[in-house]
Amino acid sequence: MLNSYRNILTGDGYLTEDVRTKVISFVVQVLAEHGNIRAKRDRDSFVQQTGAGATKFNAWMKKLGLYFVRSEGVWQPPEGMPVAEYRRALR
């Protein structure tokens, strides 16, 4: 499943390599620091670091295979996948 999300980022060519790299680096960095991604906490830094628009924040999280935990308001790696394993899969 994760490979299909990685192919979206690398295979369709609608974004430059620089933007793809920045988005993946951002996600890896935030997961390493916090273990999850919270829109309220991380959206502004996402826009600054990646150059992607704020309105695309949720779309990017979905494209990267993260899932939204509504009760906690956070994006996390696929269920059952440890954060460290997910970060390795993205690189």
N, C-alpha and C positions, 0 to 999 in steps of 0.2 A: 504494500500500500504506500509506504513512504517513498519508494522509488518512483511511483507514478507522480507524486507531488514534486519530486526533484526534477522529473522530466518536464513538468510544466514550466519550471523556472529556467531550464537549460535548453529545452528542445524546440520551443515554439518561436524563438527569435524576436518576440515583440518588445523585449527590453534589452538594453545594452548590457554587456557583461559587467560593467561597472556597477549598475544599479542592482543587478542580481547579487553580486558579491557583497555589496553594502547591506542589502536586506538580510542575507544569510548571516553575515557577521554580526549585525545588530541582534538578531534572534539568539544566536549562540551566546553572545555577551550577556544579554539580559537573563537568559536561562541559567547561566553560570552564577550570576549574582543573586538572583531571587528565586529560581526554580519554577517561575511562571511569568507570564506577561500580563500586566494589568493596563487596560486602556487609559484609565485616569492617570496612572503613574508614568506610563511609557510612551504615549502617543506623541507628545511634543518632541522628545528626543528621537523617536523614530523618524519623524519628518526632517529634523535637522541632520541626522546622520546619513539618511538614505536618499533624500531628495524626492521621495515618493510623497504623494498627497495624503493629508490626514484622512480624507474620506475613503481612502483605499486601505486603511489600517486593518480592518476586519477581513477584507478580501485577501490580503497578504497572509494573515494568520491562517486562514482556511487553505490557501494554496500550499502553505508549508506543512500541512497535515496536522496542525494544532487543532484542538477542539475546545470549545467554550464551555466552562462550568458556570452556568447561570447563577447558582446559589452563592458562589464565591466571587463572581465577576472577573474571572481570570481565564487566560488561554494557557493550555497545558499540552504537553506531548501526547501522542495517542495513548489511550488507556492501556495500562499495564507495561508501558515502555518507560524505563527509568530515564530521567533527564540526561544523564551522562551518555547513555546509548543513543538517544535522539540527537544530541549535539554531534556525536561521531558520525552518525548517518548523514547529517547535513553537509559535512565538510567534504 
